[in-house]
């Protein structure tokens, strides 16, 4: 009898263990399914949030680096200094070498985002001369009036050279054209990677 009872107890124990394994396995599958669903929801939510981040204000913050020189050129020029009393007479000519920087005010860059057509338009402001540096050691004189060769001539000549290079640079189309091209390249390098990361369907147009 005892042996028979022991056999029954063993069978009952075996029968009890089987449903527990099934339950644990089933529970694990439910947890996995829940995690997959949660991940999908989070992924979709994050994707939507990323697309919504492409806004005009966000892009303006990226390019808002204030005034930036986008082109630098070495300029060689000759300034003409007139006589103060006889303004029709030339006192001397002075040749010089200067570094000229041109660029834009990035705060004035206009950005328009069209979410429906997936288009981003960027308008660049006018190019302007941002910095002029005349090398005073490069000054070389040709005097028409020998009396103009005084101890203070270099100071007067330096001012004349700065004025001359500013006037000349402002009228040089090549400087403005190259500075604008470089400004376009800088803005493209700032905006395009950010846009492509969030939504590669957007097209960036810079003009």
C-alpha positions in Angstrom: 0.0 0.0 0.0 2.7 2.4 0.9 4.5 1.7 -2.4 1.2 2.4 -4.3 0.6 5.7 -2.4 4.2 6.8 -3.1 3.7 6.1 -6.8 0.5 8.1 -6.9 2.1 11.1 -5.1 5.0 11.0 -7.6 2.5 11.0 -10.6 0.6 13.9 -9.0 3.8 15.9 -8.5 4.7 15.4 -12.2 1.3 16.5 -13.3 1.5 19.7 -11.2 4.9 20.7 -12.7 3.8 20.6 -16.4 1.3 23.5 -16.2 3.8 25.6 -14.3 6.3 25.4 -17.2 3.6 26.2 -19.7 2.5 29.2 -17.7 6.0 30.6 -17.3 6.7 30.1 -21.0 3.3 31.7 -21.9 4.0 34.6 -19.5 7.4 35.2 -21.0 5.9 35.4 -24.5 3.3 37.9 -23.3 6.0 40.1 -21.8 8.0 39.9 -25.1 5.0 40.9 -27.1 4.3 43.8 -24.7 7.9 45.0 -25.0 7.7 44.8 -28.9 4.5 46.8 -28.9 6.0 49.4 -26.5 9.1 49.7 -28.6 7.0 50.2 -31.7 4.9 52.9 -30.1 8.1 54.7 -28.7 9.7 54.4 -32.1 6.7 55.9 -33.9 6.4 58.7 -31.3 10.1 59.5 -31.5 9.9 59.6 -35.3 7.0 62.0 -35.2 8.8 64.2 -32.7 11.9 64.3 -34.8 10.0 65.4 -37.9 8.3 68.1 -35.9 11.7 69.5 -34.8 12.5 70.8 -38.3 11.2 74.3 -37.7 12.2 77.7 -38.7 13.3 78.7 -35.2 15.4 75.5 -34.8 17.2 76.2 -38.1 17.7 79.9 -37.3 19.4 78.8 -34.0 21.8 76.6 -36.0 22.9 79.4 -38.4 22.8 82.2 -35.8 26.6 82.8 -35.5 26.3 86.5 -36.0 28.7 88.2 -38.4 31.1 85.8 -40.1 33.7 86.4 -42.7 33.3 83.9 -45.5 36.1 85.1 -47.8 39.6 86.6 -47.3 41.8 88.1 -50.0 45.2 89.8 -50.2 44.7 93.2 -51.9 47.5 95.3 -53.4 46.5 98.9 -54.1 47.8 102.5 -54.5 46.3 105.4 -52.6 46.5 109.0 -53.8 47.0 111.7 -51.2 46.0 115.3 -52.2 47.4 118.5 -50.9 45.2 120.0 -48.1 45.6 123.6 -49.3 45.6 123.0 -53.1 43.2 120.1 -53.3 43.7 119.7 -57.0 47.4 118.8 -56.5 48.8 115.4 -55.5 51.2 115.3 -52.6 52.2 111.7 -53.0 51.2 108.2 -54.0 51.5 105.3 -51.6 51.3 101.6 -52.5 50.2 99.1 -49.9 49.2 95.5 -49.1 46.0 94.7 -47.2 43.9 91.7 -46.1 40.3 92.1 -46.9 37.6 90.0 -45.4 34.0 89.9 -46.7 31.0 88.0 -45.4 27.4 88.3 -44.2 25.5 88.9 -41.0 24.1 85.4 -40.3 21.4 86.9 -38.0 19.8 88.3 -41.2 19.6 85.0 -42.9 15.9 84.3 -43.8 14.7 80.7 -43.4 11.3 79.4 -44.5 10.1 75.8 -43.8 7.3 74.3 -45.9 6.3 71.1 -44.2 3.7 70.1 -46.9 6.1 70.3 -49.8 9.2 69.2 -47.8 11.1 72.4 -48.8 13.4 74.6 -46.8 14.3 78.0 -48.4 17.2 80.0 -47.2 17.8 83.6 -48.4 21.2 85.1 -47.9 21.6 88.9 -47.1 23.9 91.2 -49.0 27.6 90.6 -48.8 29.6 93.3 -47.0 33.2 94.0 -46.1 33.7 92.8 -42.6 37.4 93.7 -41.9 40.3 95.5 -43.5 43.8 95.2 -42.3 46.5 97.3 -44.0 50.1 96.1 -43.5 51.8 99.4 -42.5 55.2 97.8 -43.1 54.3 97.4 -46.8 53.8 101.1 -47.5 55.9 102.5 -50.3 55.9 106.2 -51.4 56.2 108.2 -54.5 56.3 111.9 -53.6 55.1 114.6 -56.0 55.6 117.2 -53.3 58.8 116.8 -51.4 57.5 118.9 -48.5 54.9 116.2 -47.8 57.6 113.8 -46.6 57.4 114.6 -42.9 57.7 112.6 -39.7 53.9 112.0 -39.6 53.5 111.0 -43.2 53.1 107.3 -42.4 50.1 108.0 -40.1 48.4 110.1 -42.8 49.3 107.5 -45.5 47.9 104.6 -43.4 44.5 106.3 -43.1 44.5 107.0 -46.8 45.2 103.3 -47.6 42.4 102.1 -45.3 40.0 104.5 -47.0 41.2 103.4 -50.5 41.0 99.7 -49.8 37.5 100.1 -48.4 36.3 102.0 -51.5 38.0 99.6 -53.9 36.8 96.4 -52.1 33.2 97.6 -52.0 33.2 97.9 -55.8 34.9 94.5 -56.6 32.3 92.1 -57.8 34.7 89.1 -57.6 35.1 89.5 -53.8 31.3 89.7 -53.3 30.7 86.7 -55.6 33.2 84.5 -53.9 32.1 85.6 -50.4 28.5 84.7 -51.3 29.5 81.3 -52.6 31.4 80.6 -49.4 28.5 81.8 -47.3 26.2 79.4 -49.2 28.6 76.5 -48.5 28.8 77.4 -44.8 25.0 77.4 -44.4 24.6 74.2 -46.4 27.2 72.5 -44.1 25.3 73.7 -41.0 21.8 72.9 -42.1 21.9 69.9 -44.4 23.3 67.2 -42.0 20.8 68.3 -39.4 17.9 68.1 -41.8 19.0 64.7 -43.3 19.3 63.2 -39.9 15.7 64.1 -39.0 13.9 63.8 -42.3 15.9 63.2 -45.5 12.8 63.9 -47.6 13.3 67.7 -47.1 15.0 69.7 -49.9 17.2 72.7 -48.9 17.4 75.6 -51.4 19.9 78.4 -50.8 19.9 81.7 -52.7 
